[in-house]
Amino acid sequence: MAQIVHDIAPKAEILFASAFFGEAAFAQSIRDLAAAGADIIVDDVIYFAEPMYQDGLIAKAVADVSADGVLERFLRYVRIDTQAVEDADTYPSTEKQLDLSRLLVDELRAIGLTDAALTEHGYVFATLPGAAGAPVVGLIAHVDTTPETPGGGVEPIVHEAYDGALIVLGGDPAQVLDPAEEPELAARVGHDIVTSSGTTLLGADDKAGVAEIM
C-alpha cells in the first residue's frame, strides 16, 4: 500500500500503522494517524467479524476523525449572529449576516479557492476545479437563522459520547431533549450531540450544511 501511495504522490510524507492486532487497535491507529497530521488515510483491510451495514469500532473511528474539522468550524459559525428579520426589503435581510459570509470568503481563499467572492446581495461563490468533462456539482447552504428564536449569544454545548439519557439544556432546564420522543436522538447513542444552552437557537439550520461544505 505504501509503495502504491508513493508512486501516486512521491513527495508526500507517509505514515504507517499496523492492522495486525485487531479491530480495536486498528480503530485507535486511525485516531493516532489523524492526530499525527495525516490528511488522507487509506487501508486495504477487512475483518470477517466486522459488523456489516452498521457502524463498528472502525467505522466510528473514521467518523470521529472525519468530523473533527467539521465540528470545529460548526462551533465557530454558530457563535456568529446571522439572524434574519421578516419583511425586510434588503438582501440579506440583516447586515450582520455578512459577518459570517465575509469570514467564509476569507477561509475559502485560505484553502486555495482563489475565485471566492461575496456578491452585493450577500451570496458567497467559490469554485473547486474537478476533472475535465466530469459533471459539475453545486453545493448550497444558507447562513441566516430564523427570527422566531433568539439568535445572539449562542453557546453551543457538545455532549460527547451521548449515553441515551435525557439531555437537559443548562441555560433553561425546562428545555429537555427526550430520546423517547425523538427517535433520531435515540439512534445516536455513542455519538457526539451538539445543542444550544437552551436560551437561544443553535443555528444548525443551516450552519451544519455550511460547515460540511467548507
Disulfide bonds with the S-S distance in Angstrom:
none
